């Protein structure tokens, strides 16, 4: 099954995550492409939306292939299998990491625009992306969120490789993947429209989520799980 676009994928993902609605969740989108998906999830769950900036560390000769990822608060995750396969040197790693750390800080400043991050301590946190490839960025995201005190982490994606989904289940408390495939190819192949998400779209969606946030959420016991 191919998704029409990221917003449509988010609507389908939200349906699978409906049981979280009564747990007062926080939804975090991984920019850029994960934010339109997360926007739909947050709206359906009546949950606050924030951005979690994580940067893939791309192999210099094949930048779409990630040898690791960087996250906020100094998180750094490396994929030993990719490093061994590609032979990326320590010097090459350092160059890539410096550039991506600079870009990470730029995006944090632009996307939040002075807003404080949503508090995660003791909360159920739903991390959303538009798909998994190597899983390095999702792994970094889980570490960042765990370090910020999340009580429960749910990683939610429309599509990803079976092996990566299985690995990430050791880091997140729950992984929801609409389509886990033995062979993925590219994430974009599973969308009819996979147009690159711009910084402008990300900031607009985050601002819209703030404007439309419910001032008073219903109590967590308003609708028992057994009634769904």
LONU-94151 format. One record per residue (C-alpha): residue number from 1; x, y, z. Coordinates in steps of 0.02 Angstrom, whole numbers. Layout:
! residues N
@k:NUM&east:X&north:Y&up:Z
...
END
This chain:
! residues 228
@k:1&east:0&north:0&up:0
@k:2&east:66&north:172&up:-47
@k:3&east:14&north:330&up:46
@k:4&east:-52&north:480&up:-50
@k:5&east:61&north:600&up:47
@k:6&east:127&north:631&up:222
@k:7&east:-35&north:708&up:286
@k:8&east:-134&north:556&up:228
@k:9&east:-7&north:440&up:310
@k:10&east:-26&north:540&up:471
@k:11&east:-214&north:518&up:469
@k:12&east:-196&north:330&up:452
@k:13&east:-65&north:325&up:588
@k:14&east:-177&north:427&up:703
@k:15&east:-312&north:295&up:688
@k:16&east:-191&north:162&up:749
@k:17&east:-139&north:273&up:895
@k:18&east:-315&north:316&up:955
@k:19&east:-292&north:215&up:1115
@k:20&east:-162&north:342&up:1173
@k:21&east:-286&north:486&up:1172
@k:22&east:-334&north:463&up:1355
@k:23&east:-152&north:455&up:1413
@k:24&east:-119&north:642&up:1392
@k:25&east:19&north:614&up:1260
@k:26&east:144&north:734&up:1184
@k:27&east:179&north:715&up:997
@k:28&east:353&north:753&up:929
@k:29&east:384&north:764&up:741
@k:30&east:556&north:731&up:668
@k:31&east:592&north:868&up:540
@k:32&east:571&north:895&up:409
@k:33&east:462&north:757&up:337
@k:34&east:397&north:690&up:501
@k:35&east:314&north:853&up:552
@k:36&east:166&north:846&up:428
@k:37&east:135&north:667&up:485
@k:38&east:147&north:716&up:668
@k:39&east:30&north:866&up:642
@k:40&east:-111&north:748&up:593
@k:41&east:-74&north:631&up:739
@k:42&east:-71&north:773&up:866
@k:43&east:-233&north:846&up:801
@k:44&east:-323&north:679&up:809
@k:45&east:-260&north:643&up:985
@k:46&east:-292&north:822&up:1045
@k:47&east:-109&north:823&up:1099
@k:48&east:24&north:960&up:1100
@k:49&east:143&north:955&up:952
@k:50&east:327&north:995&up:961
@k:51&east:478&north:966&up:852
@k:52&east:623&north:851&up:895
@k:53&east:774&north:897&up:791
@k:54&east:883&north:748&up:744
@k:55&east:1011&north:752&up:603
@k:56&east:1066&north:600&up:502
@k:57&east:1254&north:579&up:479
@k:58&east:1269&north:535&up:295
@k:59&east:1408&north:433&up:217
@k:60&east:1511&north:562&up:118
@k:61&east:1502&north:465&up:-46
@k:62&east:1320&north:411&up:-19
@k:63&east:1237&north:544&up:89
@k:64&east:1067&north:457&up:86
@k:65&east:1148&north:313&up:184
@k:66&east:1166&north:358&up:367
@k:67&east:1313&north:301&up:473
@k:68&east:1233&north:379&up:627
@k:69&east:1135&north:527&up:691
@k:70&east:1146&north:677&up:806
@k:71&east:1011&north:738&up:925
@k:72&east:979&north:883&up:1041
@k:73&east:1070&north:887&up:1208
@k:74&east:1228&north:812&up:1134
@k:75&east:1157&north:643&up:1086
@k:76&east:1263&north:549&up:957
@k:77&east:1221&north:377&up:888
@k:78&east:1332&north:277&up:768
@k:79&east:1284&north:129&up:658
@k:80&east:1433&north:11&up:670
@k:81&east:1371&north:-99&up:528
@k:82&east:1365&north:47&up:405
@k:83&east:1535&north:112&up:463
@k:84&east:1614&north:-58&up:437
@k:85&east:1533&north:-81&up:267
@k:86&east:1578&north:91&up:199
@k:87&east:1746&north:121&up:283
@k:88&east:1708&north:301&up:334
@k:89&east:1864&north:366&up:422
@k:90&east:1868&north:458&up:589
@k:91&east:1918&north:617&up:497
@k:92&east:1771&north:601&up:378
@k:93&east:1653&north:569&up:523
@k:94&east:1715&north:726&up:610
@k:95&east:1684&north:836&up:457
@k:96&east:1508&north:770&up:434
@k:97&east:1467&north:785&up:619
@k:98&east:1526&north:966&up:629
@k:99&east:1417&north:1017&up:482
@k:100&east:1264&north:924&up:546
@k:101&east:1282&north:992&up:723
@k:102&east:1282&north:1169&up:652
@k:103&east:1126&north:1129&up:549
@k:104&east:1041&north:1049&up:699
@k:105&east:1065&north:1207&up:803
@k:106&east:1002&north:1315&up:659
@k:107&east:844&north:1213&up:644
@k:108&east:809&north:1212&up:831
@k:109&east:817&north:1403&up:829
@k:110&east:710&north:1423&up:673
@k:111&east:575&north:1295&up:713
@k:112&east:544&north:1342&up:894
@k:113&east:559&north:1529&up:865
@k:114&east:586&north:1567&up:1048
@k:115&east:458&north:1442&up:1113
@k:116&east:517&north:1327&up:1252
@k:117&east:514&north:1140&up:1216
@k:118&east:359&north:1051&up:1278
@k:119&east:396&north:970&up:1446
@k:120&east:411&north:780&up:1432
@k:121&east:443&north:727&up:1611
@k:122&east:324&north:589&up:1662
@k:123&east:229&north:598&up:1497
@k:124&east:187&north:474&up:1360
@k:125&east:285&north:537&up:1210
@k:126&east:243&north:490&up:1031
@k:127&east:391&north:512&up:912
@k:128&east:332&north:524&up:732
@k:129&east:428&north:515&up:568
@k:130&east:376&north:487&up:387
@k:131&east:469&north:321&up:379
@k:132&east:620&north:223&up:437
@k:133&east:776&north:184&up:336
@k:134&east:926&north:135&up:443
@k:135&east:837&north:190&up:602
@k:136&east:984&north:296&up:663
@k:137&east:883&north:457&up:678
@k:138&east:742&north:367&up:769
@k:139&east:869&north:289&up:887
@k:140&east:942&north:460&up:927
@k:141&east:767&north:529&up:951
@k:142&east:725&north:394&up:1078
@k:143&east:883&north:432&up:1175
@k:144&east:846&north:619&up:1178
@k:145&east:669&north:591&up:1238
@k:146&east:721&north:464&up:1371
@k:147&east:849&north:589&up:1434
@k:148&east:713&north:721&up:1449
@k:149&east:616&north:612&up:1570
@k:150&east:480&north:531&up:1463
@k:151&east:385&north:397&up:1558
@k:152&east:338&north:301&up:1400
@k:153&east:402&north:315&up:1222
@k:154&east:298&north:266&up:1071
@k:155&east:386&north:272&up:902
@k:156&east:258&north:288&up:762
@k:157&east:296&north:279&up:575
@k:158&east:198&north:236&up:417
@k:159&east:331&north:120&up:345
@k:160&east:499&north:40&up:384
@k:161&east:607&north:-116&up:368
@k:162&east:559&north:-264&up:477
@k:163&east:736&north:-280&up:546
@k:164&east:745&north:-96&up:596
@k:165&east:573&north:-102&up:678
@k:166&east:629&north:-253&up:780
@k:167&east:790&north:-164&up:835
@k:168&east:698&north:-6&up:887
@k:169&east:579&north:-106&up:996
@k:170&east:727&north:-125&up:1115
@k:171&east:737&north:65&up:1134
@k:172&east:556&north:123&up:1129
@k:173&east:420&north:54&up:1241
@k:174&east:312&north:28&up:1087
@k:175&east:339&north:40&up:899
@k:176&east:190&north:66&up:785
@k:177&east:230&north:40&up:601
@k:178&east:86&north:29&up:477
@k:179&east:192&north:-67&up:353
@k:180&east:345&north:-164&up:410
@k:181&east:428&north:-238&up:257
@k:182&east:569&north:-365&up:235
@k:183&east:642&north:-254&up:98
@k:184&east:600&north:-70&up:100
@k:185&east:700&north:8&up:-41
@k:186&east:674&north:194&up:-8
@k:187&east:545&north:276&up:104
@k:188&east:489&north:389&up:-39
@k:189&east:442&north:239&up:-145
@k:190&east:295&north:209&up:-27
@k:191&east:216&north:380&up:-59
@k:192&east:130&north:445&up:-215
@k:193&east:185&north:621&up:-165
@k:194&east:349&north:631&up:-70
@k:195&east:389&north:812&up:-108
@k:196&east:523&north:879&up:9
@k:197&east:453&north:968&up:161
@k:198&east:519&north:1146&up:179
@k:199&east:572&north:1240&up:335
@k:200&east:428&north:1360&up:301
@k:201&east:301&north:1218&up:306
@k:202&east:375&north:1150&up:467
@k:203&east:367&north:1318&up:557
@k:204&east:191&north:1351&up:490
@k:205&east:126&north:1183&up:553
@k:206&east:204&north:1206&up:724
@k:207&east:132&north:1382&up:739
@k:208&east:-39&north:1319&up:683
@k:209&east:-33&north:1181&up:813
@k:210&east:2&north:1310&up:949
@k:211&east:-143&north:1420&up:891
@k:212&east:-268&north:1277&up:887
@k:213&east:-214&north:1187&up:1045
@k:214&east:-360&north:1148&up:1161
@k:215&east:-353&north:1262&up:1314
@k:216&east:-437&north:1130&up:1421
@k:217&east:-410&north:946&up:1386
@k:218&east:-541&north:821&up:1446
@k:219&east:-492&north:716&up:1596
@k:220&east:-396&north:556&up:1558
@k:221&east:-542&north:449&up:1618
@k:222&east:-671&north:529&up:1504
@k:223&east:-685&north:378&up:1389
@k:224&east:-638&north:203&up:1450
@k:225&east:-531&north:98&up:1335
@k:226&east:-663&north:-38&up:1340
@k:227&east:-788&north:76&up:1252
@k:228&east:-683&north:94&up:1093
END
